[in-house]
Amino acid sequence: MNKLEYKRRHKLVYDYVKVTKLWVMNLFLRPKYYYEDKEIQQRKINGGAIVICNHQSWIDVVQLLLVFKGRRLRFLIAKEATKNKLAGLFLRCFGGIPIDRSRFDIEAINNARYALKNGEIVVVFPEGHINSTGVLNQFRSGVSVLSMTTNTKIIPVYAIKRDKWYQRKKVIIGKPVYPENMEGSNPYSLGKADYISTYLFNKMSELKEIMDDRSLLGRKNKIMVNEERI
């Protein structure tokens, strides 16, 4: 058995926290979901999948647990985050897969591949670090390699940062990306990995633009209402 495969007690802790604690965060975040294509309900995922999301804070983890609440998620996490014993235990219970961000961590990639082949969902923050600027950074190639070597679909998710703590957390879920449908003759070539990384970055940028347009429209409507009152 793989050393990072869920143990039964870890699954029990995971399910206990989701049932007893997650509803509190649901009340706090009050997430509102949008879909790039309403006919596709990506929250109901069958089999293995890679979920990618922009990374603004630790709340992103909770947010994704709410979005895909019907499944257990395995997060690729920075190796240094596991050095704290308490944090390390918590992350292990949530199926965390430590990755060394200073190099191409083949061990972490293999552990993630193992999880995907077992039909699990692996979550990756492709920017590689927390970025609260609102401007997407270029994606690292690990997601592309992981997807190509397991022939696993990728589900892009973009979340809007809240300006005020009481605002609803808005999330848009994009259409799945299938690596076998991407260009490139050699499925394991470096060129194809770069192509997929660029494609995913552009896709995430499109989702961001959709949400930015929604926010701008909402502000304009609010201004119009205020002007009518005046």
C-alpha positions in Angstrom: 0.0 0.0 0.0 1.3 3.5 -0.9 2.5 5.4 2.1 0.2 8.3 1.3 -2.8 6.2 0.7 -5.6 7.1 3.0 -5.8 5.0 6.2 -9.2 4.2 7.5 -8.8 6.5 10.5 -7.8 9.4 8.3 -10.9 9.0 6.3 -13.0 9.0 9.5 -11.4 12.2 10.6 -11.9 13.8 7.2 -15.6 12.9 7.2 -16.1 14.0 10.8 -14.6 17.4 10.1 -16.7 17.8 6.9 -19.9 16.9 8.7 -19.4 18.8 11.9 -17.3 21.9 10.8 -17.8 22.5 7.2 -21.4 23.8 7.5 -20.1 26.6 9.8 -17.7 27.7 7.0 -20.5 27.4 4.5 -22.5 30.0 6.6 -19.4 32.2 6.8 -18.4 32.1 3.1 -21.9 31.7 1.7 -20.4 30.6 -1.6 -22.2 31.4 -4.9 -21.4 29.1 -7.8 -21.2 30.0 -11.5 -20.6 27.6 -14.4 -18.9 28.3 -17.7 -21.3 25.8 -19.2 -24.5 25.4 -17.1 -25.2 22.0 -18.8 -22.1 20.6 -17.2 -22.3 20.0 -13.4 -18.6 19.7 -12.7 -19.2 19.4 -8.9 -20.4 15.8 -9.6 -17.2 14.2 -10.7 -16.9 10.5 -11.4 -13.5 8.9 -11.2 -10.2 10.6 -11.0 -9.7 14.3 -11.8 -7.3 17.2 -11.3 -8.8 20.4 -9.9 -6.8 23.5 -10.4 -7.6 26.8 -8.7 -6.0 30.2 -8.1 -4.6 30.5 -4.6 -5.3 33.6 -2.5 -5.3 32.2 1.1 -5.9 29.2 3.2 -9.7 29.8 2.7 -9.2 28.3 -0.8 -8.9 24.9 0.8 -12.2 25.2 2.6 -13.9 26.7 -0.4 -13.0 23.8 -2.6 -14.2 21.3 0.0 -17.5 23.1 -0.2 -17.6 23.2 -4.0 -16.8 19.5 -4.3 -18.4 18.4 -1.0 -19.5 15.0 -2.4 -16.0 13.8 -2.8 -12.8 13.6 -0.7 -10.0 15.8 -2.1 -6.3 15.3 -2.0 -4.3 18.6 -2.0 -0.8 19.0 -3.2 0.7 21.0 -0.4 4.0 22.8 0.2 6.4 20.4 2.0 7.4 23.1 4.5 3.7 23.3 5.7 4.1 19.8 7.2 7.0 20.6 9.4 4.7 21.7 12.2 3.5 18.5 13.9 -0.1 19.6 14.4 -0.4 21.1 10.9 1.2 18.0 9.4 -1.2 15.7 11.2 -4.2 17.7 10.0 -2.9 17.7 6.4 -2.3 14.0 6.5 -5.9 13.4 7.7 -7.0 15.5 4.7 -4.9 13.4 2.3 -2.3 16.1 1.7 0.5 15.2 -0.7 3.7 17.2 0.3 5.6 18.6 -2.6 9.0 20.3 -2.6 8.5 23.6 -4.5 12.2 24.2 -5.0 12.6 21.5 -7.6 10.7 19.1 -9.8 9.5 16.7 -7.1 9.1 13.4 -8.9 8.1 11.6 -5.7 5.2 14.0 -5.1 4.1 13.6 -8.8 4.2 9.8 -8.5 2.1 10.0 -5.3 -0.4 12.2 -7.0 -0.5 9.8 -10.0 -1.2 6.9 -7.7 -4.1 8.8 -6.2 -5.5 9.6 -9.6 -5.3 6.1 -10.8 -7.2 5.0 -7.7 -10.0 7.3 -8.8 -9.3 10.2 -6.4 -9.5 13.9 -6.9 -6.2 15.8 -6.6 -6.2 19.5 -6.1 -3.3 21.6 -7.4 -2.7 25.4 -7.1 -0.7 25.8 -10.3 0.8 29.2 -9.5 2.8 27.4 -6.8 2.3 29.9 -4.0 -0.3 32.2 -2.4 -1.0 35.1 -4.7 -3.5 37.8 -3.4 -2.7 40.4 -6.0 -5.6 39.5 -8.3 -3.1 39.0 -11.2 -2.5 35.4 -12.2 1.1 34.2 -12.3 2.3 31.8 -14.9 1.5 28.2 -14.1 4.1 25.5 -13.3 4.3 22.4 -15.5 3.5 19.9 -12.8 -0.2 19.9 -13.6 0.5 19.2 -17.3 2.8 16.4 -16.6 0.4 14.9 -14.0 -2.5 15.1 -16.5 -0.6 13.7 -19.5 0.9 10.7 -17.6 -2.5 9.7 -16.2 -4.7 10.8 -19.0 -6.8 12.6 -16.4 -9.2 15.5 -17.0 -8.5 18.9 -15.5 -11.3 21.0 -14.0 -10.4 24.7 -13.7 -11.9 26.8 -10.9 -11.5 30.5 -10.3 -12.5 32.3 -7.1 -13.0 36.0 -6.6 -11.4 37.5 -3.5 -13.9 39.1 -1.2 -13.4 42.9 -0.5 -15.3 42.6 2.7 -15.5 39.7 5.1 -19.3 39.6 4.9 -19.5 39.4 1.1 -20.4 36.1 -0.5 -17.5 34.0 -1.9 -18.0 33.7 -5.6 -16.6 30.8 -7.6 -16.8 29.9 -11.3 -16.2 26.3 -12.4 -14.9 25.8 -16.0 -15.5 23.1 -18.5 -13.2 20.1 -18.1 -10.0 20.0 -20.1 -9.0 16.6 -21.6 -5.2 16.2 -22.3 -5.8 13.5 -25.0 -7.7 16.2 -27.0 -4.8 18.6 -26.9 -2.4 19.2 -29.7 1.0 17.4 -29.9 2.0 14.1 -31.4 4.0 12.9 -28.4 1.8 12.7 -25.3 4.8 12.9 -23.0 6.8 15.6 -24.8 8.0 18.8 -23.0 6.5 20.8 -25.8 3.0 19.4 -25.1 3.4 20.0 -21.3 4.2 23.7 -22.1 1.3 23.9 -24.5 -1.1 22.5 -21.8 0.3 24.9 -19.1 -0.3 27.9 -21.4 -3.7 26.7 -22.4 -4.7 26.3 -18.7 -3.4 29.7 -17.9 -5.4 31.2 -20.7 -8.5 29.3 -19.6 -8.1 30.5 -16.0 -7.7 34.1 -17.3 -10.9 33.7 -19.3 -12.8 32.6 -16.1 -11.3 35.5 -14.3 -12.5 37.9 -17.0 -16.0 36.4 -16.8 -16.1 37.0 -13.0 -14.6 40.5 -13.3 -17.2 41.4 -15.9 -19.9 40.2 -13.5 -18.5 42.2 -10.7 -18.3 45.3 -12.8 -21.9 44.9 -14.0 -23.0 44.5 -10.4 -21.3 47.7 -9.4 -22.7 49.6 -12.3 -26.2 48.4 -11.5 -25.7 49.4 -7.9 -24.5 52.9 -8.9 -27.6 53.3 -11.2 -29.9 52.4 -8.3 -28.2 54.9 -6.1 -28.5 57.6 -8.7 -32.2 56.9 -9.1 -32.7 57.3 -5.4 -30.9 60.6 -5.4 
